[in-house]
Amino acid sequence: MSQGMLGMLELSEVQETRLDLENKLAGPDGRVWLVALKRFLLKKNPWEKPLTWRTITLGQHQNRRAYRRAFNQSGFVTSHWADDLLKRTPCASKPTQVELVSLTAVELGFPKGATTRQVYKASKALGLDLCPAEVGPALRLAYPDQPVDEIRFIAMEPLRDIESNLKVFLVGRRRDRRFLSTSFFGPDIKSRGDKQWVFCRPQTTPTSK
């Protein structure tokens, strides 16, 4: 690299920084540094804590039937596959608040889209958790003002449907139809950079004095 290309930078300074970055990427926290670097290249603050998008409460409905009644009362629609997945969804035994963070693959550092595996790993590097499956139906009830044509996918451990396909929940709206449905899950499925994923912020346990 010529002096002209470097401008006012010293070659030794550039090499030192590059080696430092390479060591960090190769270290035990390499994934954290990689996500931070990708966010920096997108002109985003690499260490900025993702903002809470919304807070919802789990455990207000104890089973599929209770959720179905709540959906019917609120005018929400569930697909056949979502109804099937609801049968297999564990519900919290008592009301529990969870903070949700919504990010796209672009915001996670993948401007050209990313696989599910990449999205999950990048979110973990930002200190986020996968959601309990119940976030899907609970978010549908708590999000009546969802914009038209928006779809948000729940980042969760997939559940197997009646045909043994791995699925995750999604919450969407088409015109006046606000629905809960599902999407096929695969770690190597690649999706567009603007796909909206919903994660959970880890819950903190108060320390006793």
C-alpha positions in Angstrom: 0.0 0.0 0.0 1.5 3.3 -1.1 1.9 6.4 1.1 -0.5 8.2 -1.3 -3.2 5.6 -0.6 -2.7 5.8 3.1 -2.8 9.6 3.2 -1.8 10.8 6.6 -1.9 7.3 8.1 1.4 5.6 9.0 1.8 2.1 7.4 2.9 0.7 10.7 -0.2 2.0 12.5 -2.4 0.4 9.9 -0.6 -2.9 10.1 -0.8 -2.9 13.9 -4.5 -2.2 13.9 -5.1 -4.9 11.3 -3.2 -7.5 13.3 -5.0 -6.5 16.5 -8.4 -7.0 14.7 -7.3 -10.3 13.2 -6.3 -11.5 16.7 -9.6 -10.5 18.2 -11.6 -12.2 15.3 -9.6 -15.4 15.9 -10.1 -15.2 19.7 -12.9 -16.7 21.9 -15.0 -13.5 21.4 -14.5 -13.6 17.6 -18.2 -13.7 16.8 -18.8 -10.6 18.9 -16.0 -8.7 17.1 -17.2 -9.9 13.7 -20.8 -8.6 14.3 -19.4 -5.3 15.7 -17.1 -4.9 12.6 -20.0 -5.5 10.2 -22.2 -3.0 12.1 -19.3 -0.4 12.0 -19.0 -0.9 8.2 -22.7 -0.1 7.9 -22.0 3.1 9.8 -23.8 1.9 12.9 -22.5 2.1 16.5 -21.0 -1.4 16.9 -21.5 -1.4 20.7 -24.9 0.2 20.9 -27.3 -1.8 22.9 -30.3 -2.8 20.8 -33.4 -1.0 21.9 -36.4 -2.8 23.4 -39.0 -2.8 20.7 -41.9 -3.8 22.9 -42.7 -5.6 26.2 -45.3 -8.3 26.3 -46.6 -10.7 29.0 -46.5 -14.5 28.7 -48.6 -16.9 30.8 -51.9 -15.0 30.5 -53.4 -17.9 28.6 -52.5 -21.4 29.7 -53.2 -23.5 26.6 -54.2 -23.5 22.9 -57.9 -23.3 23.7 -57.4 -20.2 25.8 -55.4 -18.6 23.0 -58.0 -19.5 20.4 -60.7 -17.9 22.5 -58.6 -14.7 22.8 -57.9 -14.7 19.1 -61.6 -15.0 18.3 -62.6 -12.3 20.7 -60.0 -9.9 19.2 -60.7 -10.7 15.5 -57.3 -12.3 14.9 -56.9 -15.2 12.5 -54.7 -18.3 12.9 -53.6 -20.5 10.1 -54.1 -24.3 10.2 -50.4 -24.7 10.8 -50.3 -22.1 13.5 -53.2 -23.8 15.3 -51.3 -27.1 15.1 -48.1 -25.6 16.5 -50.1 -24.0 19.3 -50.9 -27.5 20.5 -47.1 -28.1 21.0 -46.3 -24.7 22.5 -45.4 -24.6 26.3 -47.1 -21.7 28.1 -45.6 -19.9 31.1 -47.2 -21.1 34.4 -47.7 -17.5 35.6 -47.6 -14.0 34.0 -44.1 -13.2 32.9 -43.0 -10.1 31.2 -40.4 -10.3 28.4 -38.7 -7.6 26.5 -38.6 -8.0 22.7 -36.0 -6.7 20.3 -36.7 -6.6 16.6 -33.8 -6.5 14.1 -33.3 -7.2 10.4 -30.4 -9.1 8.9 -29.0 -5.8 7.7 -29.0 -4.4 11.2 -27.2 -7.5 12.3 -24.5 -6.8 9.8 -25.7 -8.7 6.7 -26.6 -6.2 4.0 -27.1 -9.0 1.4 -29.2 -11.2 3.6 -28.3 -14.1 5.8 -29.0 -17.7 6.8 -31.0 -18.4 9.9 -27.8 -19.8 11.4 -26.0 -16.5 10.8 -28.9 -14.4 12.2 -29.1 -16.5 15.4 -25.4 -16.4 16.0 -25.2 -12.6 15.3 -28.1 -12.0 17.7 -26.3 -14.0 20.4 -23.2 -12.0 19.9 -25.3 -8.9 20.7 -26.4 -10.5 24.0 -29.9 -11.5 22.8 -31.8 -14.7 23.4 -34.1 -16.8 21.3 -37.7 -16.4 22.3 -39.9 -18.9 24.0 -42.4 -20.3 21.5 -45.2 -18.6 23.4 -44.0 -15.2 22.2 -45.6 -16.0 18.9 -49.3 -16.1 20.0 -48.7 -13.6 22.9 -47.2 -11.1 20.5 -50.2 -11.5 18.1 -52.6 -10.5 20.9 -50.4 -7.7 22.0 -49.8 -6.2 18.6 -53.2 -5.1 17.2 -51.7 -2.0 15.6 -49.4 -3.9 13.3 -48.8 -2.0 10.1 -50.3 -3.4 6.9 -48.1 -5.8 4.9 -45.7 -6.2 7.8 -44.5 -9.7 8.9 -42.3 -10.4 11.9 -40.7 -13.8 12.4 -40.1 -15.2 15.9 -36.5 -16.2 16.5 -37.1 -19.4 18.5 -36.1 -23.0 18.8 -38.3 -24.6 16.1 -41.2 -26.9 16.9 -42.2 -29.9 14.8 -45.7 -29.8 13.2 -48.0 -32.7 12.6 -46.0 -33.6 9.5 -42.7 -33.4 11.5 -41.6 -30.2 9.7 -39.6 -27.8 11.7 -41.5 -24.5 12.0 -41.4 -21.1 13.8 -44.2 -18.6 14.4 -44.7 -15.5 12.4 -47.0 -12.5 13.1 -48.4 -10.6 10.1 -51.0 -8.4 8.6 -52.5 -8.2 5.1 -55.0 -5.4 4.8 -57.5 -5.9 7.7 -56.4 -9.5 8.2 -54.1 -9.7 11.3 -52.9 -13.3 11.6 -50.6 -15.8 13.4 -49.0 -18.3 11.0 -45.8 -20.3 10.7 -42.7 -20.5 8.5 -40.4 -23.4 7.7 -37.2 -23.5 9.7 -33.8 -24.5 8.5 -30.4 -23.3 9.7 -29.2 -22.8 6.1 -32.3 -21.1 4.7 -31.2 -17.7 3.4 -33.6 -14.8 3.6 -33.5 -11.1 2.5 -31.7 -8.5 4.5 -35.0 -6.7 5.4 -36.6 -9.7 7.0 -37.8 -8.7 10.5 -36.7 -11.1 13.4 -38.0 -10.8 17.0 -35.6 -11.8 19.8 -35.8 -11.7 23.6 -33.6 -9.6 25.9 -32.2 -11.8 28.6 -34.1 -11.5 31.9 -32.0 -10.3 34.8 -32.5 -11.8 38.3 -32.4 -9.2 41.0 -29.5 -9.8 43.4 -30.4 -10.1 47.1 -28.9 -7.7 49.5 
